[in-house]
Amino acid sequence: MTTEKLKEHMKQAMGRLGASVTVITSHDGTQKYAMTATAVTSLSLDPPALLICVNRDNGLHYALSDGAGFCVNILYKDQQDISDTCAWKEKGEERFNIGDWQSSEGDIPYLMNAQASIFCDLDDTHVYGSHSIFIGKVKKIITRNEIAPLMFVGGNYFSPPE
Ligand SMILES: Cc1cc2nc3c(=O)[nH]c(=O)nc-3n(C[C@H](O)[C@H](O)[C@H](O)COP(=O)(O)O)c2cc1C
């Protein structure tokens, strides 16, 4: 199989691995960043830590490469417009024009009405191929009561029946 074909098959196979949609935010001291992401995984409970995978071409990658902290905002099922905005509809700080964004310590924005917002200090980085793995040591969490995730499966948004 050619490399191009393998990449296509990889995308199709990963599309079958349904995942909850998040928006990862950061601030590099000058500018705010937001990026829609599904490559977010719980890593450790002691200490509480998670990992995210970010394409090295993405704006957020520059902030995190400089050691900035970040926040993982887990979206509700009715926040598809925020996901699209932070993936492709807008660029740079224009991404914060929709949604109820507030600033936390270090000026890192968080979404007031996300299912959960998980604030992390950057603790480790591993570059691999097109992406980097960033490990975040969790320092603060805000959760809301209702559990109703926005998911992404087979290239489409999906929400599980309540
Ligand atoms: C549902 C969904 C999930 C995504 N997950 C990731 C991800 O985990 N990591 C990543 O690097 N890009 C992911 N992307 C793509 C980025 O959101 C997109 O490339 C990025 O926002 C481009 O930002 P930039 O214009 O600042 O470079 C995802 C996009 C969508 C629609």
The ligand as an ORCA input file, in Angstrom:
! r2SCAN-3c Opt
* xyz 0 1
  C     -13.674     17.471     15.185
  C     -12.260     17.948     14.963
  C     -11.221     17.430     15.728
  C      -9.899     17.860     15.548
  N      -8.912     17.339     16.336
  C      -7.646     17.794     16.206
  C      -6.629     17.309     17.090
  O      -6.856     16.503     17.983
  N      -5.368     17.810     16.906
  C      -5.053     18.724     15.928
  O      -3.883     19.111     15.817
  N      -6.018     19.201     15.091
  C      -7.300     18.763     15.220
  N      -8.286     19.275     14.409
  C      -7.934     20.294     13.399
  C      -7.733     21.658     14.044
  O      -8.875     22.084     14.764
  C      -7.407     22.726     12.965
  O      -6.430     22.223     12.116
  C      -6.874     23.973     13.648
  O      -7.886     24.623     14.373
  C      -6.225     24.938     12.650
  O      -5.790     26.025     13.426
  P      -4.820     27.154     12.895
  O      -5.558     27.800     11.754
  O      -4.622     28.043     14.073
  O      -3.554     26.499     12.492
  C      -9.612     18.842     14.569
  C     -10.658     19.386     13.792
  C     -11.964     18.937     13.984
  C     -13.093     19.536     13.168
*
